[in-house]
Amino acid sequence: MERTERTKPAFEARLNGVRLAVWQNETDGRQWFSAAPSRRFVDSSSKEAKYTGTFNGVADLVLLREAINQAIDWMTSRQLGGEEE
């Protein structure tokens, strides 16, 4: 089987089990970003790590908010011509 290379996000914030991946895109010479939040959990039956787009309670949302703030800071620095990571 041929192995395909995965594209990594341009920026990623990980806070406990909460993750926000930011993808940098370009269309017609215009740069834009998209973000995908997820939460890691362990499936009780298979004991495997899995990911979901739902968040449980205030604690997860506080972590997601912090990840979003980090992503906003990163995106803003790129749009203003800030330094590369």
C-alpha positions as CSV (number, residue, x, y, z in Angstrom):
1,M,0.0,0.0,0.0
2,E,1.3,3.4,-0.9
3,R,1.8,5.8,2.0
4,T,0.5,9.3,1.5
5,E,2.1,12.3,3.3
6,R,-0.1,14.2,5.6
7,T,-0.1,18.0,5.4
8,K,0.5,19.6,8.8
9,P,-1.5,22.6,10.0
10,A,0.3,25.9,9.8
11,F,-0.5,26.4,13.5
12,E,-1.7,24.2,16.3
13,A,-2.8,25.0,19.8
14,R,-3.0,22.0,22.2
15,L,-4.4,22.4,25.7
16,N,-4.9,19.2,27.6
17,G,-7.3,17.3,25.3
18,V,-8.5,20.3,23.4
19,R,-6.8,21.1,20.0
20,L,-7.3,23.8,17.5
21,A,-5.6,23.3,14.1
22,V,-5.2,26.3,11.8
23,W,-4.8,25.8,8.0
24,Q,-3.3,28.5,5.8
25,N,-4.8,28.7,2.4
26,E,-4.4,30.9,-0.7
27,T,-7.0,31.7,-3.4
28,D,-6.4,34.2,-6.2
29,G,-3.3,35.5,-4.4
30,R,-5.3,36.2,-1.2
31,Q,-4.2,34.5,2.0
32,W,-6.9,33.2,4.4
33,F,-7.1,30.8,7.3
34,S,-9.5,28.1,8.4
35,A,-9.6,26.5,11.9
36,A,-10.7,23.1,13.1
37,P,-11.3,22.4,16.8
38,S,-11.3,18.9,18.3
39,R,-11.3,17.2,21.6
40,R,-9.4,14.0,22.4
41,F,-11.0,11.2,24.4
42,V,-10.3,7.5,25.1
43,D,-13.0,5.2,23.8
44,S,-14.0,3.1,26.8
45,S,-14.7,-0.1,24.8
46,S,-11.6,-0.1,22.6
47,K,-9.3,1.9,24.8
48,E,-8.2,3.9,21.7
49,A,-7.7,7.6,21.4
50,K,-10.4,9.2,19.3
51,Y,-11.4,12.8,18.4
52,T,-14.7,14.6,18.4
53,G,-15.9,18.1,17.6
54,T,-18.0,18.3,20.7
55,F,-16.9,19.8,24.0
56,N,-18.0,18.9,27.5
57,G,-18.7,21.7,30.0
58,V,-17.1,24.9,31.0
59,A,-13.6,23.5,31.4
60,D,-13.4,22.3,27.8
61,L,-14.8,25.6,26.5
62,V,-12.3,27.7,28.6
63,L,-9.5,25.6,27.0
64,L,-11.0,26.1,23.5
65,R,-11.3,29.8,24.1
66,E,-7.6,30.0,25.0
67,A,-6.7,28.0,21.9
68,I,-8.8,30.4,19.8
69,N,-7.0,33.4,21.4
70,Q,-3.7,31.8,20.6
71,A,-4.8,31.2,17.0
72,I,-6.0,34.8,16.6
73,D,-2.7,36.1,17.8
74,W,-0.8,33.8,15.4
75,M,-3.1,34.8,12.4
76,T,-2.9,38.5,13.2
77,S,0.9,38.4,13.3
78,R,1.0,36.7,9.9
79,Q,-1.4,39.2,8.4
80,L,0.6,42.1,9.7
81,G,3.8,40.6,8.3
82,G,5.1,39.3,11.6
83,E,7.9,36.8,12.1
84,E,7.5,33.2,10.9
85,E,7.3,30.4,13.4
